[in-house]
């Protein structure tokens, strides 16, 4: 049955859980095509306590519509408002995954959902560092007897098969190949990503989020779309409640909220779901809790604009755009996935290719962060994407302040064939040198299908040395980083950004003059040649200051640009007269 949309300011009458009895009949409202809200009949089977957590009841209902009996729980139906005698009792939120000879589903009581609406928007939700975990379900107890004639499995089995109706993260513009490469990261975040022919529709004529309408939480929009869609349960003024269970259970959040239109319902014995287009962003999801998500219409979220410019070997360019949800856990993976997909989406991509990457981060209140990198081999694109994930994760998870990254721009240059350089030799003009003198060296490089090349190098030896031996190191970014002294713990975001700006590029040859000097580093200050008794005091659990053990100190360093990705390392001893 088609239902006209309710007015946003209409007060929704509530039926308390205490008034709900087995055998009561009602209906639930949802969209199965376009933006039209339809009604489906149901009957209350019973009420179960402690089903999703201590004192967290669920209303068990049976759908009476033949179509829903065949489809079973439909991903995207979460949050569909359920009514008895015109009064709202809660949200269609849990499905029973067993043979579809009856349509049983769990309804989160509206009283449980209204608790979420009372949480105010957080002053700074972007720094939430991990997803909350649901409470232990406990043992379910029936508060009212099942309706006559309803054949239910035993309670333990019922509890084991009642699951939240899926709210999969639909990915559009992302290939199966890219998702497969990031499968471990996505699983670690608890994300069920589904490829579907969904897309973005910025021309929707009906974007009013009323009870029964489709609503999406948008993680990224543009050329790369990531969104999870459910249904609005309750609305008062500009506030809504939806889903009836968590989306990501991240607590306070700042996620773009969009309307959606349903193309059709895909029916499957394994998992039915709604095919959809995500509409324009109309507000912000500000709470993601155990029993619901809460959103506010009209308040625009803070996002990061992502732009990826691909320059082909022939000079042609292709540009991808997206607006990304700002979140400590998810943004690093989303940005890296978009970057990897951009490599896969260009016709100029080849197996034997070198990729040069320049990254610009615009951060509110701070100077831009500019980085460079390069990779080759068949998995060069994946290497760069994973390095981007790691760097962005370091930035967003810093202990000082969550940064407002206004934009993230990647400039990618593709060059056909491999253009790597590898360290082949390192020669010095003498094995002994005086303090204050200059050591001369020759770096030998081997190139892919090219002639060897040689780089002359002058290394200044410090005058005030109290050691008999130093080491000359030449190596790539990864090897050089292993020799770095422990950095000081940052106290401000600017210090975090400074460290990020110092990230080594795999396009550089790193040269270091190193001294073996056991000691410690305290707050970034190196204290070499300390007695073992002093080092032991800093290693003590009672030490008031954080310290890291030193094995060597860098006395001098320079970086030499290479033609392409550089790899290898050699260390030579240098005696001091």
N, C-alpha and C positions, 0 to 999 in steps of 0.2 A: 504494500500500500504506500503510495506517495504521500509525503508529509510536507506541508509548507514550512519554511524556515521560521524559527522563533525569533522574536526581536531580541536584540542584545540586552536590553534593559529589563526583559521579562524576569520576574522572580520565579525560580523553579521550586515548586513545592517538594518537600523531602518526606519520604516515608522512613521512619527510624527502623533499625534492625529488629527491635523488640516487637514490632507490629507484623513482621513477616512470618508467615506460616506456610508449611508444606501444602501444596495443592492450589495456592493462589496463582492466578493467571495474569499475564501481562504481555509486554512486548519490548523489543529492543530496536534501536534506530541506528542505521548506518548507511553509508554510501556504497553502492556496488556498480554505479555507472555515472560518469560525469561528476556533478556536484549535487545531484538530487538525493535527498534523504528518504530512504525506504524504511518500512516497519516490518518486523517479523515476530510471530507469536511465540510465547514460551510459557512454561509452568514451573513453579518453584518445587524442587525436589526436597530440599532440606537446608539447614544451616550448619556448617561445620566450624568449630572453634579451633584455635591453635593450628591452622592449616598452613599458613605461610610464616608463622612466628607466634611466640607466646601472646595470647590475647589478640590475635589477628584473625578474625573470622572471615569465612568466604561463604557466599550464598550459592548453593548448587542448584542450577536450573537445567531444564530440558527444552531444547528448541523443538517446535512443532512443525516447522516448515520443511517440506521434503527436500528442497534444494540444499539446505544447510545440513541435513542428515547425511547427504552424500559427500559434501565437501569437507565436513568436520571443521575444526578451528581454522580460521583464515587469517594469515599474517596480514596485519594492517587493520584488523577489526578491533584490536585492543582499545578500550576506552568507550566503545559503543554504549550509549546510555540505556539503561534498562528501567522500565517504568511498570508500576502496578497502579491501576486506577488513576493514571495521569500523574502519579507522584514518582519522583526519581528515587530508586533504591541503590543504584551504584553503576559500576562499569563492567561490561563484558571483558574479562581480563585473563581467564585461565581456561585452557582446553584440555580435553581428555583424549590422549592419543592411543586409542585402541580401535578395533574394527568398527566401521561407521554404520552400525545398525541402529544407533540412536545418537542424538546430538546433545551431549552433556557439556556444560561449561560452567566455570566459576565466575561469580560476580563479586568484585571488591566493593564492600558497602560504602556508600557515599560519605558516611561519618568518618571512615578511615581516610578517605581522600581529602576531606576538608581540613584535616590536620596539616596537610602539606601547604594548602593555600595560606595558612596563617604564618608560615615562615616568610619573613620579609626578604626582598632581594638583598643579596650580600653586598657590602660596600666594595669588596675586592674579591670576586669569586674566581678570578683567573688563576690564582695561586694554589688552588686545591691540588694536593699532591698525589692523591690516589683515590680510587673508587671505594666507596663504603661497601661493606659486605652485609648481605642479608642475615637476619637472625636465624638461629637454628629452628627449624619448623616445629619441633616438639611433636607430641602425639595428638592426632586429630580426635575430636570428640563431637558427636552429634548433639545439637541443642534441640532439634525438633525432628521427629521421625520422618523418614522418607515418605513421599507420597505413595498412596496405594497403587500397586500395579507396576511400579518402577523397579526394574531389575538392576541392582548395583553390584559391582564386585566388592570383595571384602575391603575394609577400610585401609589396611596397609597397601594393598594393590592400588586402591583408588588414589591414595596420596602419592604413590610412586609414579603414576601416569598422568597426574594433573600438573601441567606445566604452564608457565606464562605463555599466552598466545604470542608467537614470535613477532618481534619487531626487527626484522633483519635490516641491516644497513645496505640499502640498494646502491650499487655502484654503476654509474653510467659514464662512458668515456674512458673507462679503465679496462684493459684487456685481461683475459684469463692468465696470460703469461706474466704480466706485472703482479697480479694478485697472488699468483703461485710463488713468486719470488719473495713476497712479503708475508706469506702465510704464517711463519713462526711469530712475527711481530704482531700480526692481527690476533692470533690465538692468545698471545700473552696479554693482550688488552681485553680479551673476552668478546671480540667483535665477530659476529657472524655476517660476513659480507656475501651478498648475492648479486650476481650479474643479472640484469634484467633490462628489457627494452624500455626502460623508463627514461624520462628526460625532464627538461625544464620548460615550463610554460609561463612566460611573463605576460601573456595576454589574456589570462583567465578573467572572465567577466564577473564571476561570483567568488569573492575571496573572503566572505564573511564567516568567521569561525564561530558557528553556533553549535549547540549539542547535536551530535550525529554527523557533523561535517568532518572531512579528512584534514588532519594537521600533521605537519612534518617538522622534525628536528633536523636542521641542515648543518652538516659538518663542513661541507665545501660545495660551492655552486659555481657555475660557469662552464668552461670546457671540460672540467672534471666534476662530476656530481656525486656526492655522498649524502644520503639522507635516509632517516628512518621515519616511517609513517604509521600513525595510528588514528584514533578518532577522539574528537572532543566529547567529554562527558558532561561538563557543567560550565556555565558561564554566568558571571555577574559583572556588569559594567565592562571593563576592559580586561578582567582577570578570567582565566580559563583553567580547568583541570582536565587532564587527558590520560590515556593509556591504562590506568588502573593498576599498573605495576611500573617498575623503573625502566627507563630507557638504557642508561649506562650506570645508574645509581651513583652519580658523581656529586650528589648533594647540591650545594649552591653552585650555580653555573651561569653562563652568559652565552647561550646558544641561539643562533638565528632560528626563528619560528616562521614557518611558511604555510600557506594554504596548499591544497593539492586537489587534483581532479583524478578520478578513477577511470581507467580505460576499460577494464574488465576484471573479473575474478578468474584466475587460473586455478582450475580444480585438479587436485592430485591426491592420490591415496597417501603418499608420503608427506606432502605439505602443500596446502593450498595457500595462495597469496594474491593480493591485489596488484595488478599492473597499473602504474600511475604516472602522472606528470606532476612534478613539484612546481607550485606556483610562486609568485613573488613573496619575498620576506615581508611579513606584516607585524612582527613583534619579536619578543625575546622569551625564551624558556629560562626561568630564573631559579627553579628548583627541580631536582631529579631525585626522587625519594622512593622508598619501599613501596608505597601504595599509589603513586601518581607522579606525573610531571605537572608543574604549574608554570603558566606563561602569562605575559602581559602584552596585550595588543597595543601597538602604537609606539612602544619604546624600542628603538633600534639598537641592535647589539654592536659591540666593538669587534671588528674582524680585521684580518690581515689580507691585503691584496697581493696575490701571487701572479707574477708574470714571467713567462719562460720564452725567450727569444732564441730560436734555432737558426744559425747561419750555416747553410749548406756549402760544400766545397766550391760550387759554382757561383757563390755570392748571394743566391736567393735566400730570403728569410721567411720564417713562419713563426707566428706568435700565438701562445696559449695564455688564457687568462683564467683567474679564479679568485673567489673570496673565501677565506678559510676561517673557520671557528678557532678562536684563541683558547687553547687548552694545553696544559703542561704535558698530559699523557698522549693526546691524540694528534696535536699539530705536527710534531716531528715526523710521525709516520705518514700523515696526509701529504705534507710537503715533499717528502722523499718519493712517495708513490707517484705524485704528479710529475716530478722531475723524471723518474724512470720511464713513465708512460710517454712523456714527450720525446724521449730518445726513440722509443718503439714506433711512434706515430708519424715519423717523417719518412718520405719515400727515399731520401738520400742515405738512410741508415744502411750500413754494410757490416759484414762480419769482421772484415779487416779494416779497422778505422781507429783513428785517434780522436779523443774528445777533450776539448779544452773548455773549462768552466770558470766563469767569473761570477761571483755572487755579491750582491749589494743588499744590505739590510738597513732599512730606515726605521729608527727607533725613536719614539717620541721623547724629546728633551735631551737627545744625545747625538753626537756626530755619527755618521753612517759607519757601518762595519763593511769592509770590502775584503774579499778573500779570492784566491785563485787556486785552481787545481787542474789536474789532467789525469787521464787514464787511457789505457789501450788494451789490447787483447779482446777476445769475444765478449767477456763480461765486464768491459770497461764502464759501461753505463751503470751497471749494478754497483760497481765499486764506488762510483761518485755518488749515487743515490744513498748508499749506506753511510758514507762519510757525512753527507748532508744530514741524515737522520741523527747521527751521533753528535754533530756540532750543534744542531738546533735543540737537541735534548739537553745538552750542557747549558745552553743559554736559558732555556725556559725553566730548568730545574735548579737554577742557582739559588743559594741560601739567602740572598739579600732582598730581591725585589722582582716581582713578575714584570717583565718588560712589555710595553705596548708597542709591538712590532707593527708599524703602519703598512709596510710593504716589504716584500721579499722578491727580488728580481734576479733571475738567472740568465746570463748571456752564455750561450753554448755555441762553440765553433766546431764543426765537424771537418776533419781532414782525412782524405782517403789514404789507406795504407797505414802501417805501423810506423810511428815516429819516435820510438823510445831510444834512450841512451842508457848504457850500463857501464858501471865502473870497471875498467879493465886493469888499470895499474896505478900505482902511486910511488913516485921516486923523489928522494930528497938529495940535496947537493952534498950533505955531510951528516954524519951521525952524532957529532958533538957540536954544541953551540954555546956561546957565552951569553949571560943575561944582557939584555939590551940590544943584541944583534938581530939580524934578519935571516930567517931560514927560507931557502928557495926550494920550491917543489914543482913537480910536473904531474898533472892529473891526466891519465890516459882513459879515453872513452871509446866504447864500441857501439856502433849504431846498427839499426836494422838494415841489412843489405847495403851498407855504406862503408866507406873507408874509415879507419880509426881516426880520431882527432885528439889533440893534446892542448891542455890549458895550463899556462904558467901561473905560478902562485907565489906570493911573497907573504911570509908569516912573521909578524913581529914577536920577538921573545921579550917578555916583561923584564924590567931591570931588577926589581926587588923580589927575587926568588930565593926560597930557602929549601929547595929540593934538588935532588941530583938527577931527576928524570921527569920528562913530560911525555905526552902522547899526542901525535897528530892524527886526527880522525877526519876522514872524508866519507860521507855516506848520504843516504836518502832521508826523506822526512821521518819515516817511521824509526829508523835506526838512530837518528839524531835525537828524537824525542825521548828515547829510552835513556839517553845520557844526561838529559836535562835535570837540573836540581828541582826538588819539590817546590812548586809555586806557593806563595803565601795564601792563606785563607782570605778570600775577598771580603771586604767590609762594606762595599758599596757596589751598586750596579755598574758604575763607571769602571771599577776595577775588573769586574767580570768581562765587560766589553773590551777592555784593553787586552786582557788575556786572550780573548777570542780573536782579536785583530792580529795577534802574534802567531796564530796557527800556521804551521809550516805547510808549504806547498810541495806537492810531489813533482812540480816542474823545476825545483831548485836542487842544486848540489850544495850540501851543507858541509862547511869546514869548521872544525873546532880544535883548539889547543886545550888539552885537558890535563889536569893534575890529579893524581891519586891522593886523596886526603880524607881518611875516615873522620867523620864528625857528624854534626847534626845541622838541620835547618830549622830555625825557630821564627815563625811569622815571616818567612821569606828571607831572613838574614842567615847567611851561611857562617857556621862556626866550625872551621876545620881544625884538625890536629888537637882535639880535646882528649884529655885522659879518659880511660875507660870508666872510671868512677863517676865522672861528670855526665857522660853519656847515659850511664845507668840511671842516674837521677831523673833525667828527662823521660826515660822509658818507663818509669814507675807509674802505676795507676794513680798515685797521689799527686802527680805533677800538675801544676796549675796552668801550664802553657803547652799548646800542641807542638810537637816536634817530629821531624822526619829524619831518618838516618841517611847520611851522605856517604857515598863511596868515592865520589870524584867531584871536582869543581871545574867549570869551564872558565878559562882565563881569557880567551879571545874567540870570536866567531865571525864568520862571514857566509853569505849565501850567493851562489853564482847561478844565474838562469841557464837552464838547459833547453835544447830545442824541443823536447817533448818530455813525457814522463821519464823520470830518472830513478834508477834502482842500483843497489849494491852498497858495500861498505868495506873500507880498509882502515886499519889502525897501525901506525908505526911508532916505535919508541924513539924518543929524542933525548940524548944525554946532555946534561947541563954541566959545563966545566966549572 
